[in-house]
């Protein structure tokens, strides 16, 4: 099995509702997010790739045009716009375009990550 990954980033704000008032994430705050898209294949394509990394630039364009420097609650209409939610959303977006996508990881900080892997 071959596995490749590509890392992306964006900045955005969100607020998590339903948490106690004293919880810091219940307040409006932002993150410099990191997103890692993983692709897997048993065999390599005609050019020796799982997928040409350049094809994944479409995801970078999506992040830049639709997600970067936005308020995620407004964008997704979800009271629980967590890293877990974003990982699944980005997985679905990518999987619809590239069947080799096997997982997406979203980091809110350098030490915290959520992953969606069906």
C-alpha positions as CSV (number, residue, x, y, z in Angstrom):
1,X,0.0,0.0,0.0
2,X,1.3,3.4,-1.0
3,X,0.4,6.5,1.2
4,X,1.0,10.1,0.4
5,X,0.0,13.2,2.4
6,X,-0.2,16.9,1.7
7,X,-0.5,19.7,4.3
8,X,-2.6,22.8,4.0
9,X,-3.4,25.7,6.3
10,X,-6.0,28.4,6.9
11,X,-7.0,30.8,9.7
12,X,-10.6,31.1,10.9
13,X,-12.7,31.9,14.0
14,X,-15.4,29.8,15.6
15,X,-17.4,29.5,18.9
16,X,-18.5,26.2,20.5
17,X,-22.0,26.4,22.0
18,X,-23.3,24.2,24.7
19,X,-20.2,24.3,26.8
20,X,-20.0,25.9,30.3
21,X,-19.6,29.6,30.2
22,X,-16.2,29.3,31.9
23,X,-14.9,27.0,29.1
24,X,-12.5,29.0,26.9
25,X,-14.0,27.5,23.7
26,X,-17.4,28.8,24.5
27,X,-16.1,32.3,23.7
28,X,-15.4,33.5,20.2
29,X,-11.8,32.6,19.3
30,X,-9.7,31.6,16.3
31,X,-7.1,29.2,15.2
32,X,-4.4,28.8,12.6
33,X,-5.6,25.5,11.3
34,X,-3.5,22.8,9.7
35,X,-5.1,20.2,7.4
36,X,-3.4,17.0,6.2
37,X,-5.0,15.1,3.4
38,X,-3.9,11.4,3.2
39,X,-4.3,9.3,0.0
40,X,-3.7,5.6,-0.4
41,X,-3.4,3.2,-3.3
42,X,-2.4,-0.4,-3.8
43,X,-0.8,0.5,-7.2
44,X,0.8,3.5,-8.7
45,X,-0.6,5.3,-11.7
46,X,1.0,5.6,-15.1
47,X,3.4,8.3,-13.9
48,X,4.4,6.5,-10.7
49,X,2.2,8.5,-8.4
50,X,-0.7,7.7,-6.0
51,X,-2.0,11.1,-7.2
52,X,0.0,14.0,-8.6
53,X,0.3,16.5,-5.7
54,X,-0.5,19.3,-8.1
55,X,-4.0,18.0,-8.5
56,X,-4.6,18.6,-4.8
57,X,-4.1,22.4,-5.3
58,X,-7.9,22.5,-5.9
59,X,-8.3,21.9,-2.1
60,X,-5.9,24.8,-1.4
61,X,-8.0,27.0,-3.7
62,X,-11.2,25.9,-1.9
63,X,-9.7,26.7,1.5
64,X,-8.4,30.1,0.3
65,X,-11.6,31.1,-1.4
66,X,-14.3,29.7,0.9
67,X,-12.8,29.0,4.4
68,X,-9.8,31.2,5.1
69,X,-10.3,34.2,7.4
70,X,-14.0,33.3,7.9
71,X,-16.2,32.7,10.9
72,X,-16.8,28.9,10.7
73,X,-20.2,29.0,12.5
74,X,-21.5,31.4,9.8
75,X,-20.0,29.3,7.0
76,X,-21.2,25.9,8.2
77,X,-24.3,26.8,10.2
78,X,-23.3,24.4,12.9
79,X,-23.1,25.0,16.6
80,X,-20.4,22.3,16.9
81,X,-17.8,23.4,14.3
82,X,-15.1,21.3,16.0
83,X,-11.9,20.0,14.5
84,X,-13.7,16.6,14.3
85,X,-16.5,18.2,12.2
86,X,-14.0,19.9,9.9
87,X,-12.1,16.7,9.4
88,X,-15.2,14.9,8.2
89,X,-16.3,17.9,6.0
90,X,-12.9,18.2,4.4
91,X,-12.7,14.4,3.9
92,X,-16.0,14.4,2.1
93,X,-15.0,17.4,-0.1
94,X,-11.7,15.7,-1.0
95,X,-13.1,12.1,-1.5
96,X,-15.7,13.5,-4.0
97,X,-12.8,14.5,-6.2
98,X,-10.1,12.0,-5.5
99,X,-11.1,8.4,-4.7
100,X,-7.7,7.6,-3.1
101,X,-8.4,9.9,-0.1
102,X,-8.2,7.7,3.0
103,X,-8.2,10.3,5.9
104,X,-8.1,13.9,6.8
105,X,-6.5,15.4,9.9
106,X,-7.2,18.8,11.2
107,X,-5.0,20.6,13.8
108,X,-6.2,23.6,15.8
109,X,-2.9,23.9,17.6
110,X,0.5,22.2,17.1
111,X,-0.4,19.7,19.8
112,X,-4.1,19.0,19.1
113,X,-5.5,17.0,16.1
114,X,-8.7,15.4,15.0
115,X,-8.8,12.8,12.3
116,X,-11.6,11.4,10.1
117,X,-10.9,8.0,8.6
118,X,-13.9,5.9,7.6
